[in-house]
């Protein structure tokens, strides 16, 4: 590649999927590319622009209207993370299908060197093939989970065989409807020029990078994370997200700083999971019995609009419980919380971002998977890397509806036991804490110059420039190996 070409920035379009757990990490990855001097445009719909700080140099925004009227949604509901029920989720899904047209129109008039799009868009492969634009796929799962999803099932649907770690027994079996939905998307992902993963090689393991490439016939996996580490300042951390935080940075940090190191349990189940009042009550009783202080994020939907409704909804709250910790009703600045030295463990649904953010901050986790890829990520964190303990969730929800709450209740005893295992002292807890601390150091080193993810990004940018400059830039090229 000549010097002129090497210096000419790539023109890249990023298309994040309309769900917080997909959008937040892909926007962080977009910042990584922009911070390396590439010309990045994020394409999304108006209500989803809150996740994006377009004041950054080289980072631009293009919005296309969300077809709210066509799918029968009120204005402003443009994300799965804003959907309160299955019907709304279905309509958001319908709306996403219709986004192809305005995005295609924009791209036809303003061609890019490469599109980086979430693998969940059902039309993205057809669109980029038709326009002859190279595509990189973004998959928010850790590579370990992706390998597990693609792996053969063992004698039961719980058992994954043939992974570098041998057989792995999941705690639940994926719903058939989920598999039916994801498999075609994963097949189409293989038609892209490679997959971007928001993880780092030291977490997923070199052996999984090789395994992935070998079992997919040479599809390339680029591990570029943890991208959340691009948010360096308290302000950048606090402003990251799909909604505005319900607590001020000052209030939060001054409360946390009155607590002893590693004494606070952080509880948050991401943007999609919700629980019955019965389960919330049991969770509160389990936490109370373990005698730790806590920061607990309860989704905003728990606040009824009318007083009467609110009273009904918060019946799960045990008398006097709230005074023993901090309950945040709505969106919390998770990176700030995890980064505080008084936080000693994280009770999480094992969403790929939350798990990675905990590791990056050196915080051990208690895993309580609910849906999606969370049961795979649980195994990466517990059995494979040994940085967490399992609460014992054994029911894999189809998800999609934040109000899907008819699940088996996990008892207060199990919750208390898991919290005590990590926060009650003892050799096991010490070892876990040491391991996650080491992994956290590796995570931070990975994104620094010379680190594995940093080098991967350098190599990827060079690779895309070569691709741009070659005469055969078209979808007819074979995938890059
Ligand atoms: N998050 C946050 N505050 C909240 C809830 C979630 O900042 O109150 C962020 C969290 O840091 C993570 C993302 O939202 O980056 C959730 O992604 P994850 O994969 O953990 O879970 P999902 O929402 O996809 O289930």
Boltz pocket constraint, residues with backbone or C-beta under 6 A from the ligand:
constraints:
  - pocket:
      binder: B
      contacts: [[A, 20], [A, 21], [A, 22], [A, 24], [A, 240], [A, 241], [A, 268], [A, 269], [A, 270], [A, 271], [A, 272], [A, 273], [A, 297], [A, 330], [A, 331], [A, 332], [A, 333], [A, 334], [A, 335], [A, 350], [A, 351], [A, 352], [A, 353], [A, 354], [A, 355], [A, 357]]
      max_distance: 6.0
